[in-house]
Amino acid sequence: MSKKNKKYTLRKFINDVHLWLGIGSGIILFLVCLSGTILTFEEEIKDLFAKEFVVAIASGSRLSMKELSESLSKEGIVGNITIPAVRDKALNFSVKTSPKERRGTTYYVDPYSGEYQKVQKSSFDGFFMTMFKMHRWLLLDTEIGRPIVGVATIIFLFLSISGIILWFPKKMKWKNFKPGFKIKLKANWKRINHDLHNTLGFYACIFLVIMSLTGLFWSFEWYRDAGSKVLGTKVFGNRGGGPKFESALKPGTTEKTFEEILQIASTELNYEGETTITIPSTDKEVYTITKNNNSRFSPVITDKLVFDRDGTLLHKELFADKPLNVQIASLIKPIHMGTIYGNFSKIIYFIACLIATSLPITGTLIWINKLKIKKSKKKQPAFV
């Protein structure tokens, strides 16, 4: 008997495109996903091997910020101070050697004794920088690597969506759905490999789509512009720190101390949380304060205050008061990195990235197995 020609369906077309795009971009996607997996817990890994700066809690009171700043004056100009939510932890002072310096050097400072220590470079810094460059540019020049990663991300987005379409059975019955939810560990390795690709891909899909959609904001300017139009607000629009404010104080006006400014800020933002204060270094500069709320589920959401040096509130920016589109735009980075809900979301992202790293491998093995089956069928004698 001769075989009837099978109709080339839409599902078959999606399957073929899914296959060949996956094969063509497999190595790039493997490297991008692997580096992304490693970067998920970058800070935690660095902290694990870093020498801890222990605060020796004294019986006396804490030193004033003026005294602590003066003790650091020989190192440079204090740019900002981060006060942790936990009282007896070290303060973080950012010190610049010149006003033109962008970030400065971070020092851990004991608020009781005034002793300080420069934050030591981790032995993992070089490794994680390599992973970052691989994730963003495949270790190539920015102009070459960025668009390659961008195109691979678009392909990955299509693979994720088409994978979900192919996950659905041809006949929509519950008994046909059930195999797609579990991995049959007692089956042969080919079936296990298929389930690892199909089932794990299904569970990770929503997170992979989110990572892809947000990751493209760094790859293409046209995508960033289009995303800004869709959201109705500029994505990455506050990279310069938002609106600028200058002091309106007249000469001779009494200025508030750091502690007084901090007390006013605590009244305005009456909750526990990590607080970062930018210190004015010239007569025209003002205090800028950002604070996150420990009671919130997300540790990356902050509120902002701007004070003149006499304690006058110049600007108050509460995250909860922002329109939804502005909130979403400001959270693109933590949504992409998985820091949006702290360790909870980072663990989920780590697992999803690990699955994403495995998909090019399991997908390639599925393709190789199908090639072997086709070859074996061709060798069999045909009967007419």
C-alpha positions as CSV (number, residue, x, y, z in Angstrom):
1,M,0.0,0.0,0.0
2,S,1.2,3.5,-0.8
3,K,1.1,6.1,2.0
4,K,-1.3,8.9,1.7
5,N,0.1,12.4,1.6
6,K,-0.4,14.1,4.9
7,K,-1.9,17.5,5.0
8,Y,0.6,20.2,6.0
9,T,-1.3,21.9,8.9
10,L,-0.7,25.1,10.8
11,R,0.5,23.0,13.8
12,K,3.0,21.3,11.6
13,F,4.3,24.6,10.3
14,I,4.6,26.0,13.9
15,N,6.5,22.8,14.9
16,D,8.9,23.1,12.0
17,V,9.6,26.8,12.7
18,H,10.0,26.0,16.4
19,L,12.5,23.2,15.5
20,W,14.7,25.1,13.1
21,L,14.8,28.4,15.0
22,G,15.7,26.4,18.1
23,I,18.5,24.5,16.3
24,G,19.8,27.7,14.7
25,S,19.9,29.8,17.9
26,G,20.6,27.0,20.3
27,I,24.2,27.8,21.2
28,I,23.5,31.5,21.7
29,L,20.4,30.9,23.8
30,F,22.3,28.4,25.9
31,L,25.1,30.9,26.7
32,V,22.6,33.8,27.4
33,C,20.4,31.6,29.6
34,L,23.4,30.0,31.5
35,S,24.9,33.4,32.2
36,G,21.5,34.7,33.3
37,T,21.1,31.8,35.7
38,I,24.5,32.4,37.3
39,L,23.8,36.2,37.6
40,T,20.6,35.6,39.6
41,F,22.4,35.3,42.9
42,E,25.4,37.4,42.1
43,E,25.2,39.5,45.2
44,E,24.5,36.6,47.6
45,I,27.4,34.6,46.3
46,K,29.8,37.6,46.7
47,D,28.5,38.3,50.2
48,L,29.0,34.7,51.1
49,F,32.7,34.9,50.5
50,A,33.3,38.5,51.6
51,K,34.8,39.3,55.0
52,E,32.0,40.5,57.3
53,F,32.4,44.0,58.9
54,V,31.2,43.5,62.5
55,V,29.7,46.4,64.4
56,A,31.0,46.4,68.0
57,I,27.9,47.6,69.9
58,A,29.0,50.0,72.5
59,S,27.2,50.9,75.7
60,G,27.3,54.6,74.8
61,S,25.2,56.4,72.2
62,R,25.9,56.4,68.4
63,L,28.1,59.1,67.0
64,S,26.5,61.9,65.0
65,M,26.6,61.8,61.2
66,K,28.8,64.9,61.3
67,E,31.4,63.1,63.5
68,L,31.3,60.0,61.3
69,S,31.6,62.1,58.1
70,E,34.5,64.0,59.6
71,S,36.3,60.7,60.4
72,L,36.0,59.8,56.7
73,S,37.0,63.3,55.4
74,K,40.6,62.1,54.8
75,E,39.3,59.6,52.3
76,G,37.3,62.1,50.3
77,I,33.9,63.8,50.1
78,V,30.9,61.9,51.5
79,G,28.3,61.7,48.7
80,N,25.5,59.7,50.4
81,I,24.8,57.5,53.4
82,T,22.7,54.3,53.5
83,I,21.2,53.5,56.9
84,P,20.0,49.9,57.2
85,A,16.6,49.0,58.6
86,V,18.3,46.9,61.3
87,R,19.7,49.3,63.8
88,D,23.0,47.7,64.8
89,K,24.3,47.1,61.4
90,A,27.1,49.0,59.7
91,L,26.3,52.2,57.8
92,N,27.3,52.5,54.2
93,F,29.1,55.7,53.2
94,S,29.8,56.5,49.6
95,V,32.9,58.7,49.4
96,K,34.1,60.5,46.3
97,T,37.7,61.7,45.8
98,S,36.4,64.4,43.5
99,P,33.0,66.0,42.8
100,K,33.2,64.7,39.2
101,E,33.4,61.1,40.3
102,R,30.1,59.3,39.5
103,R,29.7,56.7,42.2
104,G,32.5,56.9,44.7
105,T,33.9,54.2,46.9
106,T,31.7,52.5,49.5
107,Y,32.9,52.2,53.2
108,Y,31.3,50.2,56.0
109,V,31.2,52.5,59.1
110,D,30.6,51.5,62.7
111,P,28.1,54.1,64.0
112,Y,29.4,53.7,67.6
113,S,33.2,53.7,67.3
114,G,33.5,55.5,64.0
115,E,35.8,52.8,62.6
116,Y,35.4,52.1,58.9
117,Q,36.5,49.7,56.3
118,K,36.5,50.0,52.5
119,V,34.3,47.5,50.8
120,Q,36.7,44.8,49.6
121,K,36.6,43.6,46.0
122,S,35.4,40.1,45.7
123,S,37.5,37.4,44.1
124,F,34.3,36.7,42.1
125,D,34.1,40.2,40.6
126,G,36.0,39.2,37.4
127,F,33.9,36.1,36.9
128,F,30.6,37.8,37.3
129,M,31.6,40.6,35.0
130,T,32.5,38.0,32.4
131,M,29.0,36.5,32.9
132,F,27.4,39.9,32.6
133,K,29.2,40.6,29.3
134,M,28.3,37.2,28.0
135,H,24.6,37.7,29.0
136,R,24.5,41.2,27.3
137,W,26.9,41.0,24.4
138,L,28.3,37.4,24.2
139,L,31.7,38.8,25.1
140,L,31.8,40.6,21.8
141,D,32.0,44.4,21.1
142,T,28.8,46.1,22.3
143,E,27.7,47.1,18.8
144,I,28.0,43.6,17.5
145,G,27.0,41.5,20.5
146,R,23.9,43.5,21.6
147,P,21.9,43.1,18.4
148,I,22.8,39.4,18.2
149,V,21.5,38.8,21.7
150,G,18.5,40.9,20.9
151,V,17.6,38.9,17.8
152,A,18.2,35.7,19.8
153,T,15.8,37.0,22.5
154,I,13.1,37.6,19.9
155,I,13.6,34.1,18.7
156,F,13.4,32.8,22.3
157,L,10.2,34.7,22.7
158,F,8.7,33.0,19.7
159,L,10.0,29.6,20.9
160,S,8.4,30.1,24.3
161,I,5.0,31.1,22.8
162,S,5.1,28.4,20.0
163,G,6.2,25.8,22.6
164,I,3.0,26.5,24.6
165,I,0.9,26.1,21.5
166,L,2.6,22.8,20.7
167,W,2.2,21.7,24.4
168,F,-1.6,21.7,23.9
169,P,-2.8,18.3,22.6
170,K,-4.5,18.0,19.3
171,K,-7.7,16.7,20.9
172,M,-8.8,18.9,23.8
173,K,-9.6,16.2,26.3
174,W,-8.4,16.0,30.0
175,K,-6.8,12.6,29.5
176,N,-4.7,14.1,26.7
177,F,-3.6,17.0,28.9
178,K,-2.4,15.0,31.9
179,P,0.9,13.7,30.4
180,G,2.0,17.3,29.7
181,F,2.0,18.1,33.5
182,K,4.4,15.4,34.6
183,I,7.7,13.7,33.8
184,K,7.5,10.0,33.3
185,L,10.7,9.0,35.2
186,K,10.2,5.3,34.7
187,A,10.2,5.6,30.9
188,N,13.2,5.2,28.6
189,W,15.6,8.1,28.3
190,K,14.1,9.4,25.1
191,R,10.7,9.8,26.7
192,I,12.3,11.4,29.8
193,N,14.2,13.9,27.6
194,H,11.0,14.7,25.7
195,D,9.1,15.3,29.0
196,L,12.0,17.5,30.4
197,H,11.7,19.7,27.3
198,N,7.9,19.7,27.1
199,T,6.8,19.7,30.7
200,L,9.5,21.9,32.3
201,G,9.2,24.3,29.4
202,F,5.5,24.6,30.1
203,Y,6.0,25.4,33.8
204,A,8.7,28.0,33.1
205,C,7.1,29.6,30.0
206,I,5.4,32.5,31.6
207,F,8.6,33.6,33.3
208,L,10.6,33.1,30.2
209,V,8.2,35.3,28.2
210,I,8.5,38.0,30.9
211,M,12.3,37.9,30.8
212,S,12.3,38.1,27.0
213,L,9.8,41.0,26.8
214,T,11.7,43.0,29.4
215,G,15.2,42.0,28.2
216,L,14.6,43.5,24.8
217,F,14.5,47.0,26.3
218,W,18.3,46.8,26.6
219,S,18.8,45.4,23.1
220,F,17.0,47.7,20.8
221,E,16.2,51.4,21.0
222,W,13.2,51.0,18.7
223,Y,11.8,48.5,21.1
224,R,12.4,50.8,24.0
225,D,10.7,53.6,22.2
226,A,7.7,51.4,21.2
227,G,7.4,50.1,24.8
228,S,7.4,53.7,26.1
229,K,4.6,54.6,23.7
230,V,2.6,51.5,24.7
231,L,3.0,52.3,28.4
232,G,2.5,56.0,27.9
233,T,5.7,56.9,29.8
234,K,9.4,56.8,29.1
235,V,11.1,53.5,30.0
236,F,14.4,54.2,31.7
237,G,13.4,57.8,31.9
238,N,14.7,58.4,35.4
239,R,18.3,57.2,34.8
240,G,19.5,60.8,35.4
241,G,17.8,60.8,38.9
242,G,14.6,62.5,37.9
243,P,13.9,66.3,38.2
244,K,16.6,68.5,39.6
245,F,16.1,70.7,42.6
246,E,18.3,73.6,43.9
247,S,18.4,75.2,47.3
248,A,16.5,78.5,47.6
249,L,18.1,79.4,51.0
250,K,19.2,83.0,51.5
251,P,22.5,83.7,53.2
252,G,22.3,83.5,57.0
253,T,19.4,81.0,57.1
254,T,19.7,78.5,59.8
255,E,20.3,75.0,58.4
256,K,19.1,71.7,59.9
257,T,21.5,69.1,61.0
258,F,21.6,65.7,59.3
259,E,19.8,64.1,62.3
260,E,17.1,66.7,62.1
261,I,16.6,66.2,58.4
262,L,16.5,62.4,59.1
263,Q,13.8,62.9,61.8
264,I,11.6,65.0,59.5
265,A,12.0,62.4,56.8
266,S,11.0,59.7,59.3
267,T,7.8,61.7,60.1
268,E,7.0,62.0,56.3
269,L,7.8,58.3,55.7
270,N,6.6,56.7,58.9
271,Y,7.7,53.1,58.5
272,E,10.7,50.9,58.9
273,G,13.1,50.5,56.0
274,E,16.5,51.1,54.5
275,T,17.1,54.8,54.0
276,T,19.7,56.4,51.6
277,I,20.4,60.1,52.0
278,T,22.4,62.2,49.4
279,I,24.4,64.9,51.2
280,P,24.6,68.4,49.7
281,S,28.2,69.4,49.1
282,T,27.6,73.0,47.8
283,D,25.3,75.8,48.7
284,K,23.0,75.0,45.7
285,E,22.5,71.3,46.5
286,V,19.8,69.8,48.6
287,Y,19.1,66.6,50.6
288,T,17.6,63.7,48.5
289,I,16.2,60.8,50.5
290,T,15.0,57.4,49.2
291,K,13.4,54.8,51.5
292,N,11.9,51.3,51.1
293,N,9.2,49.9,53.2
294,N,10.0,46.7,55.0
295,S,6.4,45.7,55.3
296,R,6.0,45.7,51.5
297,F,6.5,42.4,49.7
298,S,8.8,44.0,47.2
299,P,12.1,45.3,48.6
300,V,12.9,47.4,45.4
301,I,10.0,49.8,45.7
302,T,11.1,53.1,47.2
303,D,9.6,56.5,48.1
304,K,11.5,59.7,47.6
305,L,11.8,63.0,49.5
306,V,13.7,66.2,48.6
307,F,14.5,68.7,51.4
308,D,16.2,72.0,51.3
309,R,18.9,72.5,53.9
310,D,16.5,74.3,56.3
311,G,14.2,71.3,56.3
312,T,11.7,72.6,53.8
313,L,10.1,69.8,51.9
314,L,10.6,70.5,48.2
315,H,9.3,67.3,46.7
316,K,7.5,64.1,47.8
317,E,7.3,61.1,45.5
318,L,5.4,58.1,46.8
319,F,5.5,55.0,44.6
320,A,1.8,54.1,45.6
321,D,0.7,57.5,44.2
322,K,2.2,57.0,40.8
323,P,0.0,55.9,37.9
324,L,0.1,52.2,37.1
325,N,1.9,52.7,33.8
326,V,4.7,54.7,35.5
327,Q,5.0,52.0,38.2
328,I,5.4,49.3,35.6
329,A,8.0,51.3,33.6
330,S,10.1,52.0,36.8
331,L,10.1,48.3,37.6
332,I,11.3,46.9,34.2
333,K,14.8,46.2,35.6
334,P,13.8,44.3,38.8
335,I,11.1,42.5,36.8
336,H,13.7,41.3,34.3
337,M,16.3,40.4,37.0
338,G,13.9,38.7,39.3
339,T,14.5,41.1,42.3
340,I,11.0,42.4,42.2
341,Y,9.9,40.3,45.2
342,G,13.3,39.7,46.8
343,N,14.6,36.1,47.4
344,F,11.1,34.7,46.6
345,S,11.1,35.8,43.0
346,K,14.9,35.2,42.6
347,I,14.5,31.5,43.5
348,I,11.7,31.2,40.9
349,Y,13.8,33.0,38.3
350,F,16.8,30.9,39.0
351,I,14.8,27.7,38.4
352,A,13.2,29.2,35.3
353,C,16.6,30.2,33.9
354,L,18.0,26.8,34.7
355,I,15.2,25.2,32.7
356,A,15.7,27.7,29.9
357,T,19.4,26.7,29.8
358,S,18.4,23.0,29.4
359,L,15.8,23.6,26.6
360,P,18.4,24.0,23.8
361,I,20.0,20.7,24.9
362,T,16.8,18.6,25.3
363,G,15.4,20.1,22.1
364,T,18.5,19.2,20.1
365,L,18.4,15.6,21.5
366,I,14.7,15.3,20.4
367,W,15.7,16.4,16.9
368,I,18.6,13.9,16.7
369,N,16.3,11.1,17.9
370,K,13.7,12.0,15.2
371,L,16.5,12.0,12.5
372,K,17.5,8.5,13.6
373,I,13.9,7.3,13.4
374,K,13.6,8.7,9.9
375,K,16.8,7.1,8.7
376,S,15.7,3.7,10.1
377,K,12.4,4.0,8.3
378,K,14.1,4.7,5.0
379,K,16.2,1.5,5.4
380,Q,13.1,-0.6,5.7
381,P,11.9,-2.2,2.4
382,A,8.8,-0.7,0.9
383,F,5.8,-2.9,0.1
384,V,3.4,-1.9,-2.7
